[in-house]
């Protein structure tokens, strides 16, 4: 049976990927997923970074004895998968991403963290605050603060530099939603051009949040890519 690991994004959790998991299961896949530390009511680690989440992905692959993992990473999850592919290429066979932000600088980080203020969320979008509390438990505000610090760190130094992608030899399918206001076509295309074995896809009538993409079409893109010869 074909296997695939699904990775969630920042301030997200594995439950958001349940619809995609169901689609892929119906296509004959054995689907794995997990929560990064600090997400989905899991305990925080001493470190909260792309590097730490990469270590958690590595451990998950080893613990489940997954040989040459195929990984779908949404948003931050795609960045984590590519980071692990760069540092531990022997663990991975293919990667598919959607909505991954590849380029960070201090201005971008400052812009993104404005949307992570817990008090602002409580006051202006209380339904979202309730969702975050339901998904992450009483530590949801701590998660937002930790994510803020991680983004500020990425703004000072990207975990992966543009030239690093040249050394990721795996087949990689990079995806973006056509109405994504967080991730630009320019940064996505730049990374696609650097990756030796890459292709790009766009989901129509879709936005950045995973809940606002066509899951059926996304599953089709993943399935087609995985079944093409290397």
C-alpha positions in Angstrom: 0.0 0.0 0.0 1.2 3.5 -0.8 2.1 5.6 2.2 2.0 9.3 2.8 2.7 11.6 5.7 0.5 14.8 6.0 2.0 17.8 7.8 -0.1 20.7 9.1 0.8 24.4 9.1 1.7 27.0 11.7 -1.0 27.4 14.4 -2.7 24.4 12.8 -3.1 20.8 13.8 -3.5 17.4 12.1 -7.3 17.5 12.4 -7.4 20.1 9.7 -6.0 17.5 7.3 -8.7 14.9 8.0 -10.7 15.7 4.8 -7.5 15.3 2.7 -6.6 12.1 4.6 -10.1 10.7 3.8 -9.7 11.5 0.1 -6.3 9.9 -0.1 -7.4 6.8 1.9 -10.2 6.3 -0.7 -7.5 6.4 -3.4 -5.7 3.5 -1.6 -3.1 5.3 0.5 -2.1 4.5 4.1 -2.1 8.0 5.6 0.0 9.2 8.6 -0.2 12.5 10.4 0.8 14.0 13.7 0.9 17.3 15.6 4.1 19.3 15.8 5.0 20.1 19.4 3.0 22.9 20.9 0.2 22.3 18.4 -3.1 20.5 18.8 -2.8 20.2 22.6 0.6 18.6 22.5 3.3 19.6 24.9 5.8 22.4 24.0 9.4 21.4 23.4 12.3 23.5 24.6 12.8 24.7 21.0 10.0 26.0 18.7 11.5 26.2 15.2 11.6 24.7 11.8 14.7 22.8 12.9 12.9 21.3 15.9 9.8 20.3 13.8 12.2 18.7 11.3 13.6 16.6 14.1 10.1 15.6 15.1 9.3 14.6 11.5 12.5 12.6 11.4 11.7 10.8 14.6 8.1 10.1 13.3 9.5 8.5 10.2 12.0 6.4 12.1 9.4 5.3 14.8 7.0 4.2 12.1 9.7 2.5 10.1 8.6 4.4 6.9 11.0 3.7 4.1 11.7 6.6 1.8 8.8 8.8 3.0 6.4 10.6 0.7 5.3 13.8 2.4 2.6 16.4 1.8 3.3 19.6 3.7 0.7 22.4 4.0 2.2 25.8 4.6 4.8 25.5 7.3 4.6 21.7 6.9 6.0 22.0 3.4 9.0 24.1 4.7 9.7 21.5 7.4 9.6 18.6 4.8 12.0 20.5 2.5 14.3 21.3 5.4 14.5 17.6 6.4 15.1 16.7 2.7 18.0 19.1 2.6 19.6 17.7 5.8 18.6 14.0 5.8 17.9 13.2 2.1 18.0 9.5 2.7 14.7 9.6 4.7 12.5 11.0 1.9 11.4 10.0 -1.6 9.0 12.7 -2.7 7.5 16.0 -1.4 4.3 17.8 -2.2 3.6 21.3 -0.8 0.8 23.7 -0.7 0.9 27.3 0.4 4.4 27.2 1.7 6.0 30.6 2.3 9.6 30.3 1.2 10.9 33.9 1.6 11.1 35.8 4.8 12.6 39.1 5.8 12.1 41.4 8.7 9.3 43.4 7.1 7.4 40.3 6.1 7.8 38.9 9.6 6.5 42.1 11.1 3.5 42.0 8.8 2.6 38.4 9.5 2.9 38.6 13.3 0.3 41.4 13.4 -2.3 38.7 12.8 -1.0 36.7 15.8 -1.9 39.1 18.6 -4.2 37.1 21.0 -6.0 40.1 22.4 -6.8 41.4 18.9 -8.1 38.0 17.8 -10.3 37.8 20.9 -11.7 41.3 20.3 -12.1 41.3 16.5 -12.5 37.6 15.6 -13.9 35.9 18.6 -15.0 32.8 16.6 -11.4 32.3 15.5 -10.2 32.6 19.1 -12.8 30.0 20.1 -11.5 27.7 17.3 -7.9 28.1 18.4 -8.8 27.3 22.0 -10.8 24.2 20.9 -7.9 23.1 18.7 -5.0 23.8 20.9 -6.4 24.0 24.4 -5.6 26.5 27.1 -2.1 27.1 25.7 -3.3 28.6 22.4 -2.1 32.1 23.3 1.3 30.6 24.1 1.3 29.0 20.7 0.7 32.3 19.0 3.5 33.9 20.9 5.9 31.1 20.1 4.9 31.3 16.4 5.5 35.0 16.5 9.0 34.5 17.7 9.7 31.8 15.1 8.5 34.2 12.3 10.8 37.0 13.6 13.7 34.5 13.6 12.9 33.5 10.0 12.8 37.2 9.2 16.4 37.6 10.3 17.5 34.4 8.6 15.6 32.0 6.4 16.0 28.4 7.6 16.6 27.5 3.9 18.4 29.9 1.6 17.4 30.1 -2.0 20.6 28.4 -3.2 19.9 25.5 -0.8 17.1 24.2 -2.9 19.5 23.2 -5.6 20.8 20.5 -3.3 17.3 18.9 -2.8 17.4 16.2 -5.5 14.0 14.6 -4.7 11.0 15.0 -7.0 9.1 17.9 -5.5 5.6 19.3 -6.5 5.1 22.9 -5.3 1.6 24.2 -5.0 -0.1 27.5 -4.4 -3.7 28.7 -4.2 -4.6 31.2 -6.8 -6.0 33.7 -4.2 -3.3 33.2 -1.6 -2.4 36.6 -0.2 0.4 35.3 2.1 2.5 33.4 -0.5 3.6 35.1 -3.7 3.9 33.6 -7.1 7.4 35.1 -7.4 8.9 33.4 -4.4 7.2 30.1 -5.3 8.5 30.3 -8.9 12.0 31.1 -7.7 12.1 28.0 -5.5 10.7 25.8 -8.3 13.4 27.0 -10.6 16.1 26.1 -8.1 14.8 22.6 -7.4 16.4 20.0 -9.8 13.3 17.8 -10.1 10.3 20.1 -9.6 6.9 20.9 -10.9 4.3 23.5 -9.9 0.5 23.5 -9.6 -2.1 26.0 -8.8 -5.4 25.4 -7.1 -8.2 27.6 -8.6 -10.8 29.5 -6.6 -8.7 28.8 -3.4 -7.2 30.8 -0.6 -4.4 30.2 1.8 -6.4 28.5 4.6 -6.5 24.7 4.1 -10.3 24.9 4.8 -10.7 27.1 1.7 -9.1 24.9 -1.0 -10.6 22.2 -3.2 -9.6 19.1 -1.4 -10.8 16.7 -4.1 -8.6 18.5 -6.7 -5.7 18.7 -4.2 -5.9 14.9 -3.7 -5.9 14.4 -7.5 -2.7 16.5 -7.9 -1.0 14.5 -5.1 -2.1 11.1 -6.5 -1.0 12.0 -10.1 2.4 13.2 -8.9 3.1 10.2 -6.7 2.2 7.7 -9.5 4.4 9.3 -12.1 7.7 7.6 -12.7 10.8 9.0 -11.0 
